Every structure is written in structure tokens, then in C-alpha cells.
């Protein structure tokens, strides 16, 4: 059950911040284009998200002080996973994937509807 708990924590925590980041990038992309919007969106929200993730990783790292082995494993794995996601995935891989996919990344929205959002 421990791997399931770790997966659930990391998936749930990662999705929230990715939604926050991509919403900002989409907002900035309307005025600056995709490349400029991505640079500005990551630049504006990256520090806030990184700070929140470091606090979150520290919170889960505190679980390592509990003597029950399964809780210590979950705390360690989630703390390391959150740091990995903050430093690698959200700052490098998400923007790179977004720029590789291009404007198709906003696919479900119609262009006229995307302009009003």
C-alpha cells in the first residue's frame, strides 16, 4: 500500500501547481505569444511555486521522525518526489513540452473562446 500512497500524494500535489502554472502561461501567451508567455509565466509564478513546494517537502520530511517505518517511507519518498518535481519537472520539462507541442497545447478550446477566457 505504501507505493499507492506515495503515488496518490505526488499526483494530487503536482496537478494543482501545474494547473496554476499553465493558467498563468495561457494568460500571458494571449499577449506575448507562446514563447514569451511561457518565459513570463514561469518567471512570474516559478518562485512562488518553488517556495510552496519547498515548504511542502519540509512538511513531508517531518514525517521521517515518526518511528513507524511505512510513514517514514511515505514522508521520505514524497519529500524527495516534490523536490524532484519542483526542480526538474515543473521548471524544465513542463515548459519544454509546452513549447515542443506549440499552440496545439490549448487544443480543446476554440480560438475565439480562448480569446475571451
WOCORSUL-V142565 format. One record per run of one state. SS is the DSSP state (h for helix, s for strand, l for the rest). FROM is the first residue (numbers start at 1). TO is the last residue. If there is no record, write none. Layout:
SS/FROM/TO + SS/FROM/TO
This chain:
l/1/1 + h/2/65 + l/66/68 + h/69/106 + l/107/110 + h/111/116 + l/117/117
